[in-house]
Amino acid sequence: MRLQHGFATPSTRCVLLLLLISAMPSALCQFPPPVSSDSNIKTIHSPVDGNITISYKTPPIGTCTTVFATQQQYTGYVLIPPFTLAPIQQNYSINTFFWFIEARTNPDTAPLTIYLNGGPGSSSMVGLFQENGPCEVVEIAKDQFGTQARDWGWDRSSNILYIDQPVQVGFSYDTLNNASLNLLTSAVTSPLSGVPANQPSNTFLNGTFGSGNSNFTANTTQIAALSVWHMLQGFLGTFPQYNPGTRLNNSSPGVVGINLFAESYGGKYGPTFATTWEQQNLMRRNGSIARNKTLEIRLTSLGIMQGCVDDLIQGKYYPVFANNNTLGIQAIGTTNEITAANSFLSSGGCQQLIQSCRDAVNSQDPNDDGDVATVNSICTQAQQVCNNNVIGPYQSSNRDPYDIAQMLPDSFPPSTYLEYLNSISVQSAIGTPVNYTESNTAVGTAFQLTGDYDRGEQISQMGELLGLGVRVALVYGDRDYLCNWLGGEAVSFSVAAQNPVLSPFFTAGYADIVVNSSYVGGVVRQFGNLSFSRIYDSGHLIPAYQPETAFTVFTRIIMGTDISTGEPVDLTTFATEGDANATYMNELPPPNQPKCYIRNIANSCTSQQKSMIMNGQGVIINGVLYDQESDWQPPASSISMDAGMPGTVPSIMVASTMPPSSGLGVSVATTTTSLPTGVYVATATPSMSNHGKKSAAAATSRGGISIKVLSLGFMCVVSWLI
């Protein structure tokens, strides 16, 4: 049998496995097809840094269906060899996976959004397929999936680059390793094995993954920031047409103006990544690193979406939000609230331990390398005490920490995409040699063992970025507990306190965020380059709950306009007007019905459903458990017309883009009532009856609203924590 890169083809690997473990029940095989035989993959050395290799391909149309057929896509890997991050002890290869999609209109002048999910250890495919990507996965028929274009995908106003990082997250890997995935526990183990005794075979899969070694990945936000900097050097050097710094002069590397959006754990990623990149810029200027082998990456805007930024500031608001919130839910009683609050403030409590962690980092590990055992121990203890005594009491409520309005298990947003990304057709389409997993335990463990969560100085970093003229936007949904909006609001005040110039932020009022002619999606406090937005009726993954509002706020931030209305303003003096407090009271939504996904058992299945799986009861169709086959409802026939599959063009896809607008920068180009392009600019505020409550489903409908289509001529980034 023929081996590819030391690995047998998918079919022969299954045969080998059966021979090796024939005495045990056989596991299902899900090995990706070998990439060495894919003639569509192009491999080159980066024109900027010859030590970096990039391999990529154009996935077949329909793999991720876009509004326009002309939207170019690339998927692939940037290979950073061992010891590139020196003096950090990086004795492992970094193969970073990316998925790039052009903007719907004017991609040659559109911004570039680099989206990074957080965790740490969570894949950015979460963002692409569950939140703000150009497409979403849908069922077409039994055992058949496809993708539909999203109306409010962020490709509506930007080129987008999704990156799986740090290494071993999602499709990224250090070395290829055949291993077994236990869907009951989400554990990946090697060497390959048969199905454990008394476990159904459909819950135990054999495939190819990264090493699973916590020593072969980043273990601090600082190291992750440097890794992504090198990755961007490779990508932007290879695709200068999407690099605003070289668009007008392709003969030499130039300045890359980036808007960095960071979600959840991105509250730590975002400020630190930005600060690290500014430090790299300084090293270029003073000659510490070669100017002719690097690109300058300069931040224009930093957007923190549902960010867990700093528990010194946010920690005290966990018990407050759990007991007294705008939904009227008491997830914990008043006695437990007081106990948790005291645990935060008491001697030897959460607050004091976090400060001890930071003192130790500053004195013994100032570069945040995560290699000083005593510092790691102090910071890990701080994280554990805060989690157990301040954040943890919420668990007794059995409510979803990502949406306090729902009970556990909560299967929103849908996990349909997990089956799609592990299909051979998609793996072949994007050129990946590994199986997809949503979260990586090795990476999460690496960060946990250094206590990275409580090490940071992100508040002061954001203050420094504002001093450099960078826009800083904090965006929070009001139903999330994990990084709740009360703590987010406190972060905004702490950031404003870093610079006396920002003192008017404290007296700026909350203005309505006018999303369209009939809906207000939240409120925003904005002064100068600093803003804080509360998004109504949204859980942790804001774009999944409120796609239109999330897109509108995102686009107004990267355009530098009034976030309330989208109107152009002078940010050096502009301040919003309105109430001093965000007082909107939410209405409880109806409860979500549990939907048990076989690839997300722990988070989506009830105890009864887990028992059914273990006992071989029910039927699994398209990755979902049903009591009986008749419970599965075939999708409407129109779905097959709207959805694409790898190599299949959906009939609804538009053949070409809209005519390009004139000039660069931000300008009104045209008006449309049919195609999903452009961003709304408000001229009036809707009535109070239309504040909040808009569902995700309602927000995806097309047509009916007159939208001003704007042209954008700059560039942007995003990240997060599950």
N, C-alpha and C positions, 0 to 999 in steps of 0.2 A: 504493500500500500504506500502511496505517495505522501510524504510529510511536507507541510508548509511552515517554514520558520520553526521547525521542531514540534509542530502541532499537526495532528492528523486532520483531514477534512471532517466536517460535522458528522457524516455518516460513519466513517471509519473510526472516529473517536468513540462513538456509541458502541460499536462492535468491540473495540478494545476494552471498554469499560465493562461490558457484559462478561467478557472472558476473565477479567481480573476479579470480578465480584459476583460470579455466577451463583454462588451459594446464598446470596442475599437478594431480596426484592430489588428489581432494577429501578433506578431513578430515571426520570424523564430527561432527555438531552436537549439542550438549547444552545449548542455551540454556534457562534457566528461563523459565516463563511470566511475562508481565508482571503485576506486582502492582497496577498502577493500576486494573485491572478487577475486582479482588477486593473485593466488597462486604462481606466478612466482616472485613476489616482495619479496626480502629478507631484513629484517630490523635488524640491530645490533647496539650496542653501539661501538663507535670508540675505538679500542685497545689502542690508544694513550691518548685520553681524554674521559673518560666515560660519561661526560656531553653532548657530541655531539653524535647525532644519525644519522645513514646513512641508507637510504632505496634505493635499487637499483634492477635492473633486466637486463637480456640480451635481448635486443629487437630482435624480429624474423628476420632472415636473409632477406635481401631485403629492410628493413626499410630505411637504408642508405647503398646502394650497394657499396661495396668496390671491388678493383681489385681481391683480394684473398678471398676465402670463409673462410679461417682460421683466418682472422683478427677479434679478439675478440672485442666486443662492450659492454659498460655498460651505462645505463641511470638511473637517479635517483635524490635523494635529500639529502643534508646534512642539518640537523636541528640543528641550534644554538639557544638554549633557551634564553628567556629574561634575561637581565642584564649580559650576558656573556662579553660584551664589556666595562663593568664598568672600570673607572668612567664615561664613556659616558652614558647618559640616554637612554639606549636601552630597553624600556619597551614593546617590541614587539618580536615575534618569527621571525626567519630568516630561511626560507625553500629555500635553494639555489639549483637550478636545474643544472645538469651537463650532458654532453654527451661525453663519452670517446670512442675513436677508436684506436686500435693498429696500429703500423707502418706496412707497407707492408712487410718489411723484418727485421729479427732480432729484434723483439719487446722486447726481454729479455735484450738487450743491447742498444736499440735505445734511443735517447733523448726523453724527455717528453715536449711537447709544451702545455702550458696552454693559451688558447685564450680568451681574454676578449674584447668584443666590448664596445664602449664608449657611446656617446650621450651628456651628461649623460642620461641614461634611455633607451639605445638601446640594443637589445638582441644580444647575441653572435650567435644565429641561423642565423643572417645576414652573419657572417663570414663563418659558416658551409655550408650554402646552396647557398649563392650568391658569395662567394669569394674563399676561400682556403680549404674548407672541402673535405673529400674523395668522396662526392657524390653531384649531383645536381638533382633537381626535373624536370621531363619532363612529357608532356602529352602522354598518351598511347592510349586513345580513349576518346569518349565523356563521361564526368563524371568519368574519371579514370586517376589517376596519378601514377607515379612510380619514381624510382631514378636510375640514371646511375653513374658509377664510373668516376671520373675526372682523366685525365692523370696527371695533375699538382697539384693535391691536396697535401697538406703539410704532409699527412700521408706517402708520398713517402719517406720521410727521418726522420720521427719522430712519436712517439706516440703523440696523441693530446687529450687534455681535454678542451672542450668548457664549459664556465660557464656563466650563466645568472645572472648578478649582476649589481647594488645593488638589494636587495630584492624588489620584485614587478615587476622586469624587465622580459619580456619574459614569461617563464614558472615558474619563481620563485614567491613565495607569502609569505605573513605574516599570514593572515587568509583567509579562503575560504569565498567568498562572491558572491551570485547570483546577477547578474547585467545585464544591457542592454548596448550593443555596437552600437553606431550610426556610420555607415560607412561613412556618409557624412561629419561628423565632427571629427571622431576618438575618440569621447568622450565616456567614460564608466561611466554610472550613476546607482545608486541604490536608492530605491528598484527597482525590475523588473517593467517594464511598457509595455504598448502596443505601437504600431507604432504611432508616432506623426501624427497629421492631415496633409493630403496632401503629405505624404512621402511614397514612395514605400516600401512594406514589405520586399523586398530582400535587403534593405539597413539598416535594423534594426534587430539586433540579440540579443537573450538572452542566457546567458551562465554563467560560473563561473570564477571569477577573484580574484585577491588580494583585499585588503580593499580599495585601491585607496586613502588612507590617507597619505598625505605628511609628517606627523609626524612619520610614521611607516616605515622609510627607512633611509638610509644614506643621509646626506645633505652636506657633504664635501668629497673631495677626500681622506683626511686623515682617516675618519671613514670607507669609502669603503675599504681602504687598510687593515685596521685591521680586517674587516669582512671577507675578502678573505683569510687573514692569518689563521683565525680560520677554515674556510672552507677547506683549504688545509691540516690542521692538521687532520681533519676527513677523507678526501679522501685518503691521502697518508698513513695514519695509517691503513686504511682498505685494500688498495691495495699495499702492500710493494714490490710486484714484479715489479712495475713500478717506484719505488723510488730508484734511484742510491745510495742514502745514506744508504740503508739497503739491497741492492742486495747481497752483499758479507757477510753480517752478520745480519740475520733476528731476532736475539735475543734481540736487543736493538735499539732504534731510532738513526739514524745517520745524516749526513749532506746531504742536498738536494741541488745539484748544479743546478740552474735554469737560463735559458735564457728567459728574459721577452720581448715580442714584444707587443708594444702598438700602436694602430692605432687611429689617429684623436684626440679625447678627451684623448686618451691614452698618448698623449704628456704630459698630466698632471698626469694621472694615473701611467704611467710607472715609472718615477723618484720617485714619492712619495711612491708608493707601495714598490719599492726596498729599499728606505731609511727606511720605517717603518719596513720592515722585518729584516733589519740589526739591527735596534734598539731592536727588539724582540730577536734577536740572542744574543745581549749584555746582555739583561735581563736574558736570560737563563744562561749565563756564570757567572754573578755576583749573581745568586741565587734569583733574584726578581720574577722569575716565575720558576716553577718546571721543571727540566731537564727531569725527567722520565715521564712527561705527555705532552711533546712537542717535535716537530722536529725542528732542525735548517734548515732554508731555506736561502740559500746563492746564490746570483746572480752571474752568469758567464758572461752573455751578456744582454744588454738592447737594443732592437731594437724599434725605434720610426718610425712608418709608417704613413706618411701624418699627422704629429702631429701638433696640435695647442698647442704650448708649453708655450709661454710667449708673450703677446701683447706689453709689453715694448720693445721687440725686433722685433716682427713680425708685429705690428700694422702699422708702416709706409709703409709697402710693399703692403698693400691692394690697395690703390689708384694707386700705381706704376704699379702693375700687371694688374689692370683693364684697364689701359690706354696704357700700353706699354709692350707687352709680345711677346713670340717667335712664336705666331700664327698670329700676325699682326691684332689682334682684338682690337678695341677701344670700350670697354664696357661702359666707361664713357668718356666724353670729357675732354680736357685739363683744362678748367676752373673748372670743378667739381673735377678733380684730385687735383688741387692746393687748393681748398676749403677743401677737406677732409684731405689733408696733414697738412694744417694749423690747422684744428680741433684737430689733434693729438698733435701738438706741442704747441698750444696756452696756455696762462694762463687759468687755470680751464678746460683745455681740457683733452683728453683721457690719455695722458702720465702722466700728473700731478695727475689725479684722481686715476690712478692705483697705483702710488707711495704712495698716501695718504691712500689707502686701505691697502697696505702692512705695512705701519707704524702703522696703527691701529691694524692690526692682531698681529704684533710683540709685541705691548705694552699691548693689552687688551685680546687677544685670542691666545696666543702663541701655544697652543696645537691644534688649528684648530678644535675646537669642534662645531663651528657654532652656539653657544648659547648666543652670546653677541649682543643685538639688535643694538647698535650704530655702531658696526663694520660691521654687516650685511648690514646696511643701506648705509654706505660709500662704501662698495665693490659692492653692487648692483647698486648704482648710476654710478660707474666707468664702469661697464659692459654695462649698458644701454646707456651711452653717447658714448662709443666706438662703440657699435653696430649701433646706429642711425647715427652718424656723420662721422665715418671713414669706417666702413664695409658696412653699409646700402645703400649708394648711388648706389652701384652695382645693386640693385634690379630694378632700372628703365630700365635696359638693357633687362630685361626679359630673360636673359641667365641663364643656369643652374649653380648654384654656385659650384656644384661638378664637372662640366665639362664645361669650358668656351666655348668650341667649339660647344656646343649644345644649342638650344633654349628650353624654358619651354613650355609644360611639357616634361620631358625626362624620359621615362620608362625603361631606362637601369640602372642597370641590371634587368632582368625579376623578377617579383614578384610572379611567379607561386607557389613558395614554401609556400606562405601564405595560400592558399587553402589546400595544402597537410597537413600542420601541424595542421589544424583545422578539419581534417577528423577523425571520430570516430576510424577508423582502426589504424591510426598513434597514436592518443592519447592513445589507449589501448596498442599499441606496446611499447611505451616508459614509460607507467605508470604514466601519469600526471593527476591530478585532476582539472586542470585549462585550459581555452582556451588561445590560443597563440595570443599575440599582439606584433608587431615589436618594438614599442616605448611606453614608459610609461610616461604619463603626470605628475603623482604624483611625480616621481623621478626627472624629469626635473625641476619641480616647486621647489622641496626641495633644489636643488643645486642653482637654480636661486635666491632664497630668501636669501641665504648666500653670494651671489656674489663669489661663489667658483672659477669661471672662471679666476678671476684676483687676487686671493689670493696668488698664489703659488710662490715658489722659486725654480722652477724646473731646471733652468740653473745651479745654484750653487749645487743643488743635483747631477746633472750629473757630474759636475766637481769633487765632492767628490767621486762618484762611480768610476770614472776613476782613482782617486788616490788610490783606493782600488784594482786596477787591473781588474776592470770590463770593458768589451768591450762595447762601446756605438756606435750604428749605427743609422743614421738618413736617412730615405728613403722617397722620395717624387716624386709623379707623376707630370708632368709639365703642365697638363691641369686643375688642380683643383684650384679654386679661394679661397675656404673657408680656407684652410691651405696651401697656395701656396708655391711653391718651392723656390721663392726668399726669403721669410721669413724664410723658413727652412734652407737655406744656411746661412743666417745671424745668426740663432740659432747655427749652427755648429761652426762659428767663435767665438761666445760668450762663448760657452762651452770650446773651445780650450784656450781662454784667461783666464780661471780659474786657469790654471796650467802652469808655465813657461816651464815645460818639454814638453808640447805639442806645443811649438812655431814652430817646423818644419811643423805642419799641414798647416800653412798659406802659405808656399812656395811649398807644395806638389801640383802636377798637377792633372788635370782630366784625368783619364784613361778610355778607353772604357770598358763597361761591356759586355763581350763576352758570349752570352747566348748559342749559338750552333755554328756549323761550318759555318753557313751562315748568322748569325744575331747578330747585336749589339743592346742591349736593353736600353742603357743609358750610363752614365758616373759616375765615382766615384772618390772622393778625399779621400785618406786614409793615415793616419799616425798613427803608433802604434795601440792603441785600439780604436781610434776615426775615424769614416768615415761618409761621406755624399754622398748619391747617388741621382742622378736625373734620373727618369725612363721616357723614351720617350713615348709620345702619351698615357698617362694614366690620368684618372680622379681620383677622391677621393678614390675609392675602388680599389686600384692598382691590386690586384689579379684578379678582375673581368675583367679589361681592358687588362692586360698583364700577364696572368697566368704563362707562362713559365719563363718570366723574374723575376716575383715576387718570384716564387719558388726557382729559381737559386740563387738570392740574399739572400733570407732567409736562405737557406742551407749553403751557403758560410759563412754567419755571424756566425751561430751556430757552424760551424766547425772551425772558427778562421783562415780561409785562405785568400788569396788575393781575394777580392770581384770582381776584374776585370776579373780574369782568373780561379779562383778556385784552383790555385797552393798553396801548403804549403809554408808559409813564417815565418820568425822570426818577430813577431809583435813588439818586443821591439825596432827594428830599421827600419822596413819596411816603405817605403813611395812610393806612386804612382807617376808616371811621366807623364807629358802631358801638355796641355794648362792650362793657369791660370784661364780661364773662361769657363763655359759651354755654348757654342755659337750655338748649333744645333737649326735650325729653323724648326718648325713643319709645316706640310701641313694640311690644314683643312680637316677633314673627311666628308663624306656625312652626311646629317642630318638624325637623327633617326626618324622613323615614330612613332607617339604617339600610344601607346597600352594601353587602358583604363582597369585597373584592379579594380574590384569592391571592393576589400579589400585595395586598395591604391588609392582611388579616388582623394584625394587632390594633390598627386604628379605625377599622371600618366595620368589624363584625361584633355582634352581640355574643354573650356567653352561650346562648342557645345555638347560634349559627356556628360557633367554633366547635361545639359538641357535634353538630351535624357533619362538619367536615371530618372530624376525627373518626366518626363512626361510618363514614362513607355514605351518608344519607344526602338526599337532594340531588340536584344536577347543576353542573357548572357550565354556563354558556357565556362565551365571550369574556371569560375571566370573572363572572359574577355568579354567586350561589343563589339558586332558586329552589323552592320546595319541590316543584315539579316542572317539567318542560313547558307545560301550557302556561305557566306564570310569566314566561318570557314573551314580551311583545315585540314582534318584528318592527323595525323602523319604517317610517312612511316611505313610499316609493320615491318621493321627491328628494330624499336624502341621497340616493345614488346619483342623482343628477347634479346635486350641489357639491358632493364630496369627491376629492381626488384620491388616488392611490399612486404609489411609485410607478411612474411611467404612464399614468392615465390622467387626461385633462378633463376636469369637470365642465359640463356644458355651460355653467353659470360664469366661469372665469372670463374676465374681460381681456380681449386680445392685446390691447396696447394701453399705455398710460395716457393720462390727460395731457394736453399740450403744455409744454413747460412755461412757467411764469417768467417774466422778464426780470433780470437783475439778480443780485444777491441780497443777503440780509433778510429782513422781515418786511413783507409788503402784501397787501391784499391783491390776490391774483384773479379770482373768479368766484362765482357762486354756483352751487350745485344742490339739487334736491334728490338725487338718485345714488350716485356713486359714493361709497364711504371714504371720503377724503376731506382734509381740512379740519380746522378747529373753530369752535363757536366763539364769537365776540359779542358780549352782551350790550344791549342798549337800554335795558330796563330789568327790574327785578320781579320775578313771578310772585303771585299771591302767596300768603302764608300757608295756604292749604296744600301747596306743592313743595313743601320743605321736607326733605328726607323720604324714606320708605321705598324708594325706587328699587325694584329687584334686579338681579343680574339678568334674568331672562328678558325683562322689559327693556333693558338698556341695550340689547343687541339688535333691535329691529331697525330696518333701513327705511330711509325716506321720510318725508313729511316735514322736515325742518330745514330752513334755509341756513346754510353754513358758509361763512367766509373762509375761503381757502387761502392759507398763508404760505409764503415761501420762506424757508429757513436756510441760512448760510453758515452754519457753524456745527459744532460737534459734541458728542456726549457718552457716559458710563452708568451701570446699575448692579446691586448686590443684595444678600439676605441671610436669615436664621429660621429653621423650621422649629 
